[in-house]
Amino acid sequence: MVVEKSHITIEQNTEYLKRYAFLEKACMRTLAGWLPGVPEWEAKNQMGLHVWESGASADLLYQRLRELRTYQPERNISEGLKTLARELDHAQNTAELIATVYLVVKKALLEAYRSHPEVTWSEFDNPTVKTTEKVLPAIERQVAWAEGFFATIEQNYPGWQAWRDYIAGLLAADGGVTGAEVPASAPQRPENHLLLLPWKECQRMKGWPIFDPSTDVEPDRKTEPEAHRLWRFKHYLNEMTAAETLGSILWMTPEMPWEYQYNVSRHLWDEVRHSQLGQVRVQQLGLKIEDVPQVVQIYNVMMTLPAVDQYALLTTVIEPNGMPEKSTNREHWEEIEDEISAAAVSYDWSDENFHIRWGKKWTPVLLETYGYKETPEEIAARTEAWLMENTPVKMQAKMALESHQGGGHG
């Protein structure tokens, strides 16, 4: 007797997709919140990309859910899955973070995506199959990276297994990624896992030098072009602190619309890329990353402000103020035929234009959502005045002054 292969119904399909999207978003938020707390430089760079990739995967799944007439993708998500998402944030170190986000949740998602075409009616549900095919390459790379990197750091964080087993137990107790598996017994929560987020100070590897503002003197662009170039790209490398700031902002503003969260995830990755262009150039110019003083003070002082203030300051003050300097540097590097530096700053300039647009779009929404009485112009003026008093980086103060001398932000 031939038994027909069974498939899930369209209603079950949408529930599966809702859970996939929810878990991608949960991973995005946890990685963003943890970006400042991870000291390992390689992990920061990879996680910055994965924050955006997780957001992109969630967004693709949301698109497919809308096509399936599901417009509230988090409606009726199980309490078990919500608990898991909250608990992911409670990791205590890099090993627990990677072991749970990647080696439990993302690895389970990977297997679900691979098997989904066999579970659904592929002939009729080909758009979902295409969606899973689109999200697969990113999560395959993420899991492969995590497995390789984890082997290099797990010995530095003894005891990570208990938290890994707990998160895996939560997922199993809720029927796995799809929710369709036979639920396991609820696991017992390990002790000593208080929430460390949001990080008040960003972390670096022990022994890495810390920036001293008193010694930060900008060489003259025209008379000392090589010294100025190295100085500028050292500061580019430190744009990792902008990415870390955005990670905490994203984690602290969960009430905001999905489009905002997705935009911030991309903004975060862009700042990681800007740090990487600094990394590429300082290495080409003869320095090691671990020899460049880390401007951790920017993140640390920004975290004394509420998230709304941080976002407004970054997108409506700091980034607009920096645009003229970027144009000047490009023109200078083109003039002296430094093609690599000119190309790097050109892409930075293009990214920053979008960040400023997002700031204009989302700052008013943040103000309304979190009950501020200020206008966008008022919070920009207030936070810029705060910046002038509190920034550890002379370059930021200089840009603010030059912006006003040149007629404001325009």
N, C-alpha and C positions, 0 to 999 in steps of 0.2 A: 504494500500500500504506500503510495506517495503522499507525503504530508506537505501541504503548501507552506512555504516560508511565511511566517507572520511578520507584519510590519506595524509600526505605531500609527495611530490615527493622527489626523491633522491637529486635533486638540492636544494630544500627547506631544506632538512635534513642537508646538508653540511653547509648551511647558519646559521641554528640554532646552529650547533656544533661550528662554527667559533665564534659566539657571546658568547656562553658559555665559550669557551677557553679564549676569549679576556677578559671577565669579571673576570674569575678566576685569570688571570695574573694581571689585574688591582688591584684586592684585594691584591694579593701577594705583589705588589710593594708599595701600599699605607701603608699596615701594616708594611712592612720592614722599609720604611722611617719614620714611626711614632713610631717605637719601642723605640728610645731614648727619645721621647717626652712624653711618658705615664708614670706618676709617680707611678701608682698603681702596686705593685709587682706581684700580681696575674695576672693582665692583661698582663704584660710583658711576663710572663711565658707561658700563653696561646697563645698570639699572635705570640710568637716565633715559637711554633708548627704549628700554622695556616698558617704562611708564607710558610713553607715547604709543608704543606698539600695542600694549594692552588696551589703551583707550581706542585705538583704531580698530581693533578686533571687536570690542564692544559696540562701536558705532556701526560696523558692518552688520552685526547681529541685530541691532536695533532696526536698521533699514529693512532687513528681511522680516522681522516681526511686524513692522508696519504694513508690509505687503500681505502679511497673513492676518491683517485686521486686529493686531494687538498693539494698542497705543499707550498702554501703561505697563511697561515691561517689568516693573517691580511689584505689581499688584499680585497678592496671594503668594509671594515668595515665602517659603517656610521659615518658621522661627529658627529652626536648626541651621539653615543656611545663613540667616542674619547673624546668629551667634558666632558661626565660624568666621564671618567677615570681620566682626568686632575683635575676635580673639587673635586673628592674624596680626593685628597691630601690637599685640602684647609680647612679641618676641623680645628677647633681652640682648641679643648680639647678632652679628653677621651670620653665624652658622645657623642659628635658629630661624632667622629670616629666610635664608636660602633653602634650608631643609623643608620649610613649610610652604612658602609661596611657590617655589619652583618644583621641588622634588615630591611634594604632595599634590598641591592644587593644580599647578600648570601641567604636571605630568599626567594627572588624571584627565584634565581637559584635552590634552594631546591625544590620548587614547580614545576619548569620546568623539573628537573631530574625525579621527581616522575611521571609526566604525559607523559614523552617522549615515553615510550613503547606503550601508547595508541594512540599517534599521528603518529608515524612512522609505516611502515609495519613490525611489529615485527617478523613475520614468515620469512621474507626475510632479515631483518636488525638486526638479533639477535646479531651480534657483537657490535652494538651501544647500544642495550639494556644491554648487559653485561658491557659495559663501564659505563653507568649510574648507574648500580648496584654497580660497584666498587667505584665510587665517592660519592655515597649517604651516607655511614656511617660517613665519616669525616665531611661533611657539616651539617649533622643532629646534630652531637656533637657540632660543632662550634656554630650553631644557638641556641641550647639549653643552652650552656654556656653563650652566649651573653645575652640571655633573663634573665637568673638568675642574672648574674653579673650586668647588666645594672640597675636592680631594686635597687641595693645597692649603686649606685653612681650618679644616675641621679639628685638627689636633690642638689648635689654639683656643678652642672653646669647648672644653670638656663638659659633658652632661647635656648636650643638645638633643640627644635621642628622646628624652622624655617629652619635650615640647613637640617634636616631630610626631611622635606616636599619639599625642593628645589631639593634634589638629587632624591627623589621619583618622582618628577615632570619631571626631565630630563629623567628618565627611561621611564616614561609613554609617554612622548612626542616623544620618538623614537620607540614606538610600543612595549614596555616591553622587557623582556629578549629575546624573540624570534624575536622581530621586526615585528611580524605578527598581533599584536593587533591594534585597531584603535588608531592612535596617538592623544594624548591629546594636549592641548595648551601648549606652552612653558612657564615655570615658570619664575617668576622674581627672580633674584639673590639677596640674602640678602647682606646688606652692611657689612663692617668690616670683610672681610674674605681674608686677604692677605695670601700669601703662607708662612708658617713657616718652610718648609723643604728646605734644610737639617738642622736638629737641630745642632747648634754649641755647645751646652752643653746638656748633658743627664740629665734627670729629675728624682728626687726621692721624696718620700713622705716627707712633712714638718716634721722636727724634727728628721729625721734619721741622725745618726752620719756620718760625712765625714772623710775619711782616712787622717791621718797626716803622711806624709813620714818620718818625723824626729823621729817618735816613732816606726817605723817598723823595729824591730830587730829580725832576724831569730834565734830561739832557736836551740841549737845543737841537731842534729838528734839522736845521740847515747846516750848522757848523759841526755837529756831532751826529751824523746820520746813523752810523752803526750803533752807537750807544743808545740813541733814541729808539731805534728799532727794537733792540733787545729789551729796553725798559718797557716799551709799549706791549710787546708780546708776553712779557712776564705778567702784566696786568690782564691781558687776555686769558692767560691760563687760569687766573683767579676768578674768572666769570663762573667757575663752578659754584661760587657762593651765591650767585644769582639763581642758578638752578636749584640749589638747596633751599633758598628763600621761597621760590615758587612751589617747591615740594611741600613745605610747611603750610603755605597759603592754601594750596589745593586741599590738603588734609583738613585744615581748619574751617573750610567753607563748604560743607557737604550739602547745605540747603540750596545752593545755587543750581541753576538749570544745567542739564547735561552738556549742552553746547559750550557753556563756559568751562566746565571741567575738562572737556576735550580740548578746547583752545589752550587752557593752562598747561595741559599735558604736553602739547606741542611746543608751547613757549618754553617750558622746562627743558625739553630735549634740545631746542635751539641753543639755549645757554650752555648746555653740555657741549654742543658742537663748537661754540665759540671758545670754550675752554680748550677743546681739542685742537683748534687751529692755533691757539697759543702754544699748546704742547708741541705740535709739529714744528713750529718755527723756532722755539727755544732749543729744541733738540737739534735742529738743523744748524743753529748758531752755536752749538757746542756745550749746552748745559743739559744736566739731568733733571727730570721733573722733581725729584726729591731734594734738589739743591735750590729750588725757587721758593723764596719765602711765601708762606700761605697767608692771604689776607682774610683770616677767619673772623676778624673784628667786624667786617661788614655784616655778615649773617648775624653775629651775636648781638650787635646793636639794633639791627632791624627787628629782632625778635622781642625787643622791649615794647614794640608797637603792636596794636591789634592787626589782624590779617587784612582788614579793609584798608587801613592806613598803609600797610606795606605794599599792597597791590597798587593803590593810587600813587604812592611815592615812586615805585619802580616804573610804572607805565605812563604816568602823566608828568613826571618830573625828570627822573634820572635818564631814562632812555631818550626823550625828546632833547634834553640838554646835550646829550652826547653826539647827536647827529652832525653838527658842523665839524667837529673834530675828526669824525670818520671821513668825511668828504675831503678835508684838508690832507689827511694822511694818505688817502688814495692818490690824490693829485701829486703829492710829494713823491710817493713811491713809484708812480708812473714816470715822473720827471727824471728820477735817477735810475730808471729801468730795473726796478726791483719787482719783477712780474709776480712772483709768488706772494709777497706781502700785499700788493695791490689787489690780487685776486681774493685773498683771504678777507680783507676789509670790505671788499665789494659785496660778498655774500653776507657778511655781518650786517652791513648797512641795509641790505634788502630785507633780512629777517626783522630788523628793528622797526622798519616801517609797519610791518604787520603787527608787531607788539604794541606800537603806539595806537593803531586802529582798534585793537582789542581793548586797550585801556580806555579809549573814548567810548566804546560800546558797553563795557562791563562795569566800569566804575560807577555810573549812575544806578545800575541794577544792584550792585553791592551796597551802595548807600541806602537804597530803599529797603532791600532785604533785611539789613541789619539795623535799621532804625536810626540812621544818621540824619541830622537836620541840615547838614552842609550841602552846598552844591559841589559839583566836580571842581569848579574853579576855586572854591574856598578850601577844599581839602588839599588841592594841589599847592596852594599858597602856604597853608599851614604846615604841611609835611616838608615842603622845601625849606621853610624857615627852620624846622627841626633838623633837617639834613645839614644845613650850614653850621649848626651848633654841634652836631654829633658825629658827622662822618669821620672815619679814621683815614680817609683817602683824600689827599689834597686835590687830586684830579677832579673829583666830583664837585668840590667846592668851586674850583676854577671854572668848570663848565657851567655851573649855575650862574656865576657872576657874568661870564661872557654871554650867556643866553639873555640876561636882562640888559646888558650893555648893547646887545644886538637887536633889541626890540621885543624881547619876550619869547615865548615858546612858539608863537605863530601857529 
